[in-house]
Amino acid sequence: MRGAAAPILHSRYRVVIVTTDELVRPEAETYLAADYDLRVLETLDDLMVLVKKELPNAIFLDIDTAGERTEDGVAALVELRSLCPDCVLVGLTRSNSRNLRLKAVHADVDEYFVAPINFDEVRIVLGRALEKRAVAMEYRSRHSEEVEQQACGELIGGSEPMRRVYEAIRRVAGSSSTVLIRGESGTGKELVARAIVSLGPRSDKPFISINCAALPENLIETELFGHEKGAFTDAKTARPGHIELAHTGTLFLDEIATLGLALQSKFLRVLEERTVTRIGGKVGKKIDFRLVAATNEDLEKMVHAGRFREDLYYRINVVPIVVPPLRERAGDLPVLADHFLRIYCHANQKPLKQVESEVLAVLEDYGWPGNVRELENVIQRLVLMNDSPVIGLKHLPQQLLVASNASQEAILIPEDGVDFDTEMDRIEVAYLTAALNRTGGRKSAAANLLRIDQQRMKYLCRKRNL
């Protein structure tokens, strides 16, 4: 008898066992060969050859015989997990060492068996693990499709404001018109620029990006226009600028409003003539490029104040695209949070963390002045700075909790509720005590501070033994 029935498998999974133990093969064949495409190998090298041809669905590795030391077996588990992230990985050993078990767990094994191994139990556990992994992969596939439906390029979100941005991107992508992307800092303006390029005819051409706010004006001029040899003291050789490098492709100028007026005038001439002259040069060079600019400034106010050239404003404001702040993207935050969780958990080789509903409520209640960039930074911190599989309110940065109504409600009323009368008594005593401390024990002054009459103050002090 084989004991309890294993889950019904929708296909024959490929299962590989690596061991030199002669007792394992007959047991494995007895209990596993009927349900699985089973291979029993003797060396790790044999397994690596097989893995390169076709990834197994499950790998059993005998940690004790995979190398000269058990540490070699643990290292092999780590390598196998990186090679086969979606396979069921099982460690086998004859050691009861708790330290070895912990090392195997850190290598991200799905199961761990200590000899003598009951292969009837192995069959049941393996069936469940494969079934669980199949469900997880199906969910991930579905999730990827859902994200794709709520995305454009690297932009994530299905809210109505973002759908309008996606529509604008698709409409403008096929043209060569200049685009001005507007939005607060951290909203993803460069991602909008990259999405425009990726959907257009210049997708395989250079994409040259420069942040105008990141360099002093004299360096920006050199970066944009390039220079000839000897144009200034350190100009040992000639160098093309970003405008030249963008020939046939796209030039993305982020924070274009930070350009000084003199540089605005030079850049306007480039846009009008599509010709660039290097610093120290005498002959202009024709350049074919598409301009995509971005700013978080109010350009109209800057034009009115004389800080931005009106003619340049009209040159770049051909097709404006406004990227909404995160606080106006209703429903997008959970999708974005999940997206960043997956990225940073995977990047740091951590199991995917879960987020408590109260945490999502706090995140959605927060104003996010730094927008999506701030959210990404917070999620990255939550992944790196705690090992809990579930992110709770206690893990959130203090500024989020203080600013959130949802967190205040959760703090005031815990999940298991409160004794209202007891809480009110506690608060009353706290106010009375604080008022008496403030007034040096003078009850009449404390009564004035609490805006109650003196008789009531005396009554409350007697009631509370103060």
C-alpha positions as CSV (number, residue, x, y, z in Angstrom):
1,M,0.0,0.0,0.0
2,R,1.2,3.5,-0.8
3,G,-0.8,5.2,1.9
4,A,-2.8,8.5,1.1
5,A,-3.4,9.3,-2.5
6,A,-1.3,12.1,-4.0
7,P,-2.9,15.0,-5.7
8,I,-4.0,14.3,-9.2
9,L,-1.3,15.8,-11.5
10,H,-2.3,17.5,-14.8
11,S,0.8,16.3,-16.5
12,R,3.9,14.2,-15.9
13,Y,6.3,16.4,-14.1
14,R,10.1,15.9,-14.6
15,V,11.7,14.9,-11.3
16,V,15.5,14.5,-10.8
17,I,17.2,13.0,-7.8
18,V,21.0,13.5,-7.4
19,T,22.6,11.0,-4.9
20,T,25.2,8.3,-4.7
21,D,23.2,6.5,-2.0
22,E,22.3,3.1,-3.6
23,L,19.3,2.7,-1.3
24,V,17.5,5.8,-2.7
25,R,17.0,4.6,-6.3
26,P,14.8,1.6,-5.6
27,E,12.7,3.5,-3.1
28,A,12.3,6.5,-5.4
29,E,11.3,4.3,-8.3
30,T,8.8,2.4,-6.2
31,Y,7.0,5.5,-5.0
32,L,7.6,8.1,-7.7
33,A,8.1,6.5,-11.1
34,A,4.4,5.8,-11.7
35,D,3.4,9.5,-11.4
36,Y,6.5,11.3,-12.6
37,D,9.2,11.3,-15.3
38,L,11.9,10.3,-12.9
39,R,15.7,10.5,-13.4
40,V,18.2,9.4,-10.7
41,L,21.7,10.9,-11.2
42,E,24.9,10.3,-9.3
43,T,26.8,13.6,-9.8
44,L,26.1,17.3,-9.7
45,D,27.9,17.6,-13.1
46,D,25.3,15.2,-14.6
47,L,22.5,17.4,-13.3
48,M,24.0,20.6,-14.7
49,V,24.2,19.0,-18.1
50,L,20.6,18.0,-17.9
51,V,19.5,21.4,-16.6
52,K,21.1,23.1,-19.5
53,K,19.0,21.0,-21.9
54,E,15.7,21.2,-20.1
55,L,14.7,22.5,-16.6
56,P,13.2,19.8,-14.3
57,N,10.0,20.6,-12.4
58,A,11.6,19.2,-9.2
59,I,15.2,18.5,-8.0
60,F,16.2,16.4,-5.0
61,L,19.8,17.0,-4.0
62,D,21.6,14.8,-1.5
63,I,23.5,17.5,0.3
64,D,25.9,15.0,1.9
65,T,27.1,13.5,-1.4
66,A,27.0,16.6,-3.7
67,G,30.6,17.5,-2.8
68,E,33.5,16.8,-0.5
69,R,31.8,18.8,2.4
70,T,28.2,19.5,3.3
71,E,28.9,23.2,2.6
72,D,29.4,22.2,-1.0
73,G,25.9,20.7,-1.1
74,V,24.4,23.9,0.4
75,A,26.3,26.0,-2.2
76,A,24.9,23.7,-4.9
77,L,21.4,24.4,-3.6
78,V,22.0,28.1,-3.9
79,E,23.2,27.7,-7.5
80,L,20.3,25.5,-8.4
81,R,17.8,28.0,-7.1
82,S,19.3,30.7,-9.2
83,L,19.3,28.4,-12.3
84,C,15.8,27.0,-11.6
85,P,13.8,29.7,-9.8
86,D,10.5,28.0,-10.6
87,C,11.4,24.4,-9.8
88,V,10.6,22.6,-6.5
89,L,13.9,22.3,-4.8
90,V,14.4,19.6,-2.1
91,G,17.3,18.9,0.2
92,L,18.2,15.4,1.4
93,T,20.6,14.7,4.2
94,R,21.5,12.2,7.0
95,S,22.4,15.0,9.4
96,N,20.1,16.3,12.2
97,S,22.2,19.5,12.4
98,R,19.9,22.5,13.0
99,N,22.5,24.7,11.5
100,L,22.5,22.7,8.3
101,R,18.8,22.9,8.1
102,L,18.9,26.7,8.5
103,K,21.5,27.0,5.8
104,A,19.2,24.9,3.5
105,V,16.3,27.2,4.3
106,H,18.4,30.2,3.5
107,A,19.2,28.6,0.1
108,D,15.4,28.7,-0.5
109,V,14.6,25.0,-0.6
110,D,10.9,24.1,-0.7
111,E,11.3,20.9,1.3
112,Y,13.9,19.2,3.5
113,F,14.1,15.5,4.4
114,V,16.4,13.8,6.9
115,A,17.3,10.0,6.5
116,P,15.8,7.5,6.9
117,I,13.5,9.0,4.2
118,N,9.9,7.8,3.9
119,F,9.3,8.0,0.2
120,D,5.6,7.5,0.7
121,E,5.6,10.8,2.6
122,V,7.9,12.3,0.0
123,R,5.4,11.4,-2.8
124,I,2.6,13.2,-1.0
125,V,4.6,16.3,-0.1
126,L,6.1,16.5,-3.6
127,G,2.7,16.4,-5.2
128,R,1.4,19.2,-3.0
129,A,4.6,21.3,-3.6
130,L,4.3,20.9,-7.4
131,E,0.6,21.8,-7.3
132,K,1.4,24.9,-5.2
133,R,4.2,25.9,-7.5
134,A,1.9,25.5,-10.6
135,V,-0.8,27.7,-9.0
136,A,1.9,30.3,-8.1
137,M,3.2,30.3,-11.7
138,E,-0.3,30.6,-13.1
139,Y,-1.1,33.5,-10.8
140,R,2.2,35.2,-11.8
141,S,1.3,34.8,-15.4
142,R,-2.2,36.2,-14.9
143,H,-0.7,39.0,-12.8
144,S,1.8,39.9,-15.6
145,E,-1.1,40.0,-18.1
146,E,-3.1,42.3,-15.8
147,V,-0.1,44.5,-15.3
148,E,0.5,44.6,-19.0
149,Q,-3.1,45.8,-19.5
150,Q,-2.5,48.5,-16.9
151,A,0.8,49.6,-18.3
152,C,2.5,51.5,-21.1
153,G,6.2,50.8,-21.4
154,E,7.6,51.0,-17.9
155,L,4.6,53.1,-16.7
156,I,2.3,51.2,-14.3
157,G,-1.3,52.0,-13.4
158,G,-4.8,51.6,-14.8
159,S,-6.5,54.8,-13.4
160,E,-8.3,57.1,-15.7
161,P,-5.7,59.8,-15.5
162,M,-3.0,57.3,-16.5
163,R,-5.1,55.9,-19.3
164,R,-5.3,59.4,-20.7
165,V,-1.5,59.6,-20.6
166,Y,-1.2,56.3,-22.4
167,E,-3.6,57.5,-25.1
168,A,-1.5,60.6,-25.6
169,I,1.7,58.6,-25.8
170,R,0.2,56.3,-28.4
171,R,-1.1,59.2,-30.5
172,V,2.2,61.1,-30.5
173,A,4.6,58.2,-30.7
174,G,4.5,57.8,-34.5
175,S,5.2,61.5,-35.3
176,S,8.4,63.6,-35.0
177,S,6.6,66.4,-33.1
178,T,8.3,68.0,-30.1
179,V,6.7,66.8,-26.8
180,L,6.7,68.7,-23.5
181,I,6.1,66.4,-20.5
182,R,4.8,68.2,-17.4
183,G,4.3,67.0,-13.9
184,E,5.6,67.1,-10.4
185,S,8.9,65.7,-9.4
186,G,8.9,61.9,-9.1
187,T,5.8,61.3,-11.3
188,G,7.8,59.4,-14.0
189,K,8.3,62.0,-16.8
190,E,11.4,60.2,-18.2
191,L,9.4,56.9,-18.3
192,V,6.8,58.8,-20.4
193,A,9.6,59.9,-22.8
194,R,11.0,56.4,-23.1
195,A,7.5,55.0,-23.8
196,I,7.0,57.5,-26.6
197,V,10.3,56.4,-28.1
198,S,9.7,52.7,-27.7
199,L,6.4,52.9,-29.6
200,G,7.8,55.1,-32.4
201,P,9.9,54.8,-35.5
202,R,13.1,55.9,-33.6
203,S,12.9,53.1,-31.1
204,D,16.1,51.5,-32.3
205,K,17.9,54.9,-32.6
206,P,19.9,56.7,-29.9
207,F,18.0,58.0,-26.8
208,I,20.1,60.7,-25.2
209,S,19.0,61.9,-21.8
210,I,20.4,64.9,-19.9
211,N,19.1,66.4,-16.7
212,C,19.6,70.1,-17.1
213,A,19.3,70.7,-13.3
214,A,22.1,68.3,-12.5
215,L,25.0,70.3,-13.9
216,P,26.2,74.0,-13.7
217,E,25.3,76.0,-16.8
218,N,28.8,76.1,-18.2
219,L,29.0,72.3,-18.1
220,I,25.5,71.9,-19.6
221,E,26.6,74.1,-22.6
222,T,29.5,71.7,-23.2
223,E,27.3,68.6,-22.7
224,L,24.7,69.9,-25.1
225,F,26.9,71.4,-27.9
226,G,30.2,69.6,-27.5
227,H,33.5,71.3,-28.1
228,E,36.5,71.4,-30.5
229,K,40.1,70.7,-29.4
230,G,41.6,73.7,-27.7
231,A,38.2,75.4,-27.2
232,F,39.2,75.9,-23.5
233,T,42.0,74.9,-21.2
234,D,41.0,71.3,-20.6
235,A,39.7,70.6,-24.1
236,K,42.5,68.2,-25.1
237,T,40.4,66.5,-27.8
238,A,37.3,67.3,-29.7
239,R,34.1,65.9,-28.3
240,P,30.5,65.8,-29.7
241,G,27.7,67.0,-27.5
242,H,24.4,65.3,-26.6
243,I,22.6,67.0,-29.5
244,E,25.0,65.5,-31.9
245,L,24.9,62.1,-30.2
246,A,21.1,62.2,-30.6
247,H,21.4,62.3,-34.4
248,T,18.6,60.2,-36.0
249,G,17.2,59.5,-32.5
250,T,15.7,61.4,-29.6
251,L,17.1,64.1,-27.2
252,F,15.4,64.1,-23.8
253,L,16.0,67.3,-21.8
254,D,14.7,66.9,-18.3
255,E,14.1,70.0,-16.1
256,I,14.5,72.2,-19.2
257,A,13.3,75.2,-17.2
258,T,16.6,75.4,-15.4
259,L,18.5,76.5,-18.5
260,G,19.7,80.0,-18.3
261,L,18.5,82.7,-20.7
262,A,21.7,82.7,-22.7
263,L,21.7,79.0,-23.2
264,Q,17.9,79.1,-24.0
265,S,18.8,81.5,-26.9
266,K,21.5,79.1,-28.2
267,F,19.2,76.1,-28.0
268,L,16.4,77.9,-29.7
269,R,18.7,78.5,-32.7
270,V,19.4,74.8,-32.8
271,L,15.7,74.0,-32.8
272,E,15.0,76.5,-35.6
273,E,17.9,75.6,-37.8
274,R,18.4,71.9,-36.8
275,T,22.1,72.7,-36.8
276,V,24.6,72.6,-34.0
277,T,28.0,74.3,-33.7
278,R,30.5,73.0,-31.1
279,I,32.0,75.4,-28.7
280,G,35.2,76.7,-30.4
281,G,33.9,75.5,-33.7
282,K,33.1,77.6,-36.8
283,V,31.0,75.3,-38.9
284,G,27.6,74.0,-38.0
285,K,26.5,70.4,-38.4
286,K,23.0,69.3,-39.5
287,I,21.4,67.1,-36.9
288,D,18.2,65.1,-37.2
289,F,16.7,64.6,-33.8
290,R,13.4,64.6,-32.0
291,L,13.1,66.7,-28.9
292,V,11.2,65.5,-25.8
293,A,11.4,68.0,-22.9
294,A,10.2,67.8,-19.4
295,T,9.6,70.2,-16.5
296,N,8.0,70.4,-13.1
297,E,7.9,74.2,-13.3
298,D,5.1,76.6,-14.3
299,L,6.6,77.7,-17.6
300,E,3.8,80.2,-18.2
301,K,4.7,82.1,-15.0
302,M,8.4,81.9,-15.9
303,V,7.7,83.4,-19.3
304,H,5.6,86.2,-17.6
305,A,8.4,86.9,-15.2
306,G,11.0,87.0,-18.0
307,R,12.9,83.9,-16.8
308,F,12.0,81.7,-19.8
309,R,12.0,82.8,-23.4
310,E,8.5,83.1,-24.8
311,D,9.7,82.0,-28.3
312,L,11.4,78.9,-26.9
313,Y,8.3,78.1,-24.9
314,Y,6.2,78.0,-28.0
315,R,8.9,75.9,-29.8
316,I,8.8,73.2,-27.1
317,N,5.1,73.3,-26.1
318,V,3.9,71.6,-29.3
319,V,2.3,68.5,-27.7
320,P,2.0,68.8,-23.9
321,I,1.5,65.7,-21.9
322,V,0.6,66.2,-18.2
323,V,1.6,63.3,-15.9
324,P,-0.7,63.2,-12.8
325,P,0.6,63.1,-9.3
326,L,0.2,59.9,-7.4
327,R,-2.5,61.3,-5.1
328,E,-4.7,61.8,-8.1
329,R,-4.3,58.3,-9.4
330,A,-7.1,56.5,-7.6
331,G,-6.6,52.7,-7.4
332,D,-3.0,52.7,-8.8
333,L,-1.2,52.6,-5.5
334,P,-1.8,48.9,-4.7
335,V,-0.7,47.9,-8.2
336,L,2.4,50.0,-7.9
337,A,3.2,48.8,-4.4
338,D,2.9,45.2,-5.6
339,H,5.1,45.9,-8.6
340,F,7.9,47.4,-6.5
341,L,7.6,44.6,-3.9
342,R,8.2,42.0,-6.6
343,I,11.1,43.9,-8.1
344,Y,12.9,44.4,-4.8
345,C,12.1,41.1,-3.2
346,H,13.5,39.4,-6.3
347,A,16.5,41.7,-6.5
348,N,17.4,40.9,-2.9
349,Q,16.6,37.2,-3.2
350,K,13.8,37.4,-0.6
351,P,10.5,35.6,-0.6
352,L,7.7,37.8,-1.8
353,K,6.3,39.8,1.1
354,Q,2.6,40.2,1.9
355,V,1.1,43.6,2.9
356,E,-1.6,43.9,5.5
357,S,-4.8,45.7,4.5
358,E,-4.2,48.4,7.1
359,V,-0.9,49.2,5.6
360,L,-2.4,49.6,2.1
361,A,-5.0,51.9,3.7
362,V,-2.2,54.1,5.2
363,L,-0.3,54.2,1.9
364,E,-3.5,55.2,0.0
365,D,-4.3,57.9,2.6
366,Y,-0.8,59.5,2.5
367,G,-0.3,62.5,0.1
368,W,3.0,61.3,-1.5
369,P,4.7,64.7,-2.1
370,G,7.5,62.7,-3.8
371,N,5.0,60.8,-5.9
372,V,5.9,57.4,-7.4
373,R,9.6,57.8,-6.7
374,E,8.9,58.3,-3.0
375,L,6.6,55.2,-3.0
376,E,9.4,53.1,-4.7
377,N,11.9,54.2,-2.1
378,V,9.5,53.4,0.8
379,I,8.8,49.9,-0.6
380,Q,12.5,49.3,-1.2
381,R,13.2,50.2,2.5
382,L,10.4,47.9,3.7
383,V,11.9,45.0,1.8
384,L,15.5,45.6,3.0
385,M,15.0,46.6,6.6
386,N,12.9,43.8,8.0
387,D,12.8,40.0,7.6
388,S,9.1,39.6,8.4
389,P,7.1,37.9,5.6
390,V,4.2,40.3,6.3
391,I,4.5,44.1,6.2
392,G,2.5,45.6,9.1
393,L,1.9,49.1,10.5
394,K,4.9,48.8,12.8
395,H,7.2,48.6,9.8
396,L,6.0,51.8,8.2
397,P,8.1,55.0,8.4
398,Q,6.8,57.4,11.1
399,Q,5.9,60.2,8.8
400,L,3.4,58.0,6.9
401,L,1.7,57.0,10.2
402,V,1.5,60.6,11.5
403,A,0.1,61.9,8.2
404,S,-2.5,59.1,7.8
405,N,-6.1,59.1,9.1
406,A,-6.2,55.4,8.5
407,S,-3.2,54.8,10.8
408,Q,-4.7,56.9,13.5
409,E,-7.9,54.9,13.4
410,A,-5.9,51.6,13.6
411,I,-3.9,53.0,16.6
412,L,-7.0,54.3,18.4
413,I,-8.9,51.1,17.8
414,P,-6.8,47.9,17.6
415,E,-8.1,44.9,15.7
416,D,-9.4,43.2,18.9
417,G,-11.2,46.4,20.0
418,V,-11.0,48.6,23.2
419,D,-12.8,49.0,26.5
420,F,-14.4,52.4,25.9
421,D,-15.1,53.3,29.5
422,T,-11.6,52.3,30.6
423,E,-10.0,54.4,27.8
424,M,-12.2,57.4,28.7
425,D,-11.2,57.1,32.4
426,R,-7.5,56.9,31.4
427,I,-7.8,60.0,29.2
428,E,-9.6,62.0,31.9
429,V,-6.9,61.2,34.5
430,A,-4.2,62.1,32.0
431,Y,-5.7,65.5,31.3
432,L,-6.3,66.3,35.0
433,T,-2.8,65.2,35.9
434,A,-1.3,67.3,33.1
435,A,-3.2,70.4,34.1
436,L,-2.3,70.1,37.8
437,N,1.4,69.5,36.9
438,R,1.3,72.6,34.6
439,T,-0.2,74.8,37.4
440,G,1.9,73.5,40.2
441,G,-1.1,71.7,41.8
442,R,-3.4,74.8,41.9
443,K,-6.8,73.4,41.1
444,S,-8.4,76.7,40.3
445,A,-5.7,77.4,37.7
446,A,-6.0,73.9,36.4
447,A,-9.8,74.3,36.0
448,N,-9.2,77.5,33.9
449,L,-6.7,75.6,31.8
450,L,-9.2,72.8,31.1
451,R,-12.1,75.3,30.7
452,I,-14.3,73.8,33.4
453,D,-15.7,75.4,36.6
454,Q,-13.8,75.0,39.9
455,Q,-16.5,72.9,41.5
456,R,-16.3,70.3,38.8
457,M,-12.6,70.3,39.0
458,K,-12.7,69.6,42.7
459,Y,-15.3,66.8,42.1
460,L,-13.1,65.2,39.5
461,C,-10.0,65.3,41.6
462,R,-11.9,63.7,44.5
463,K,-13.2,61.0,42.1
464,R,-9.8,60.3,40.7
465,N,-7.9,60.6,44.1
466,L,-5.8,63.4,42.7
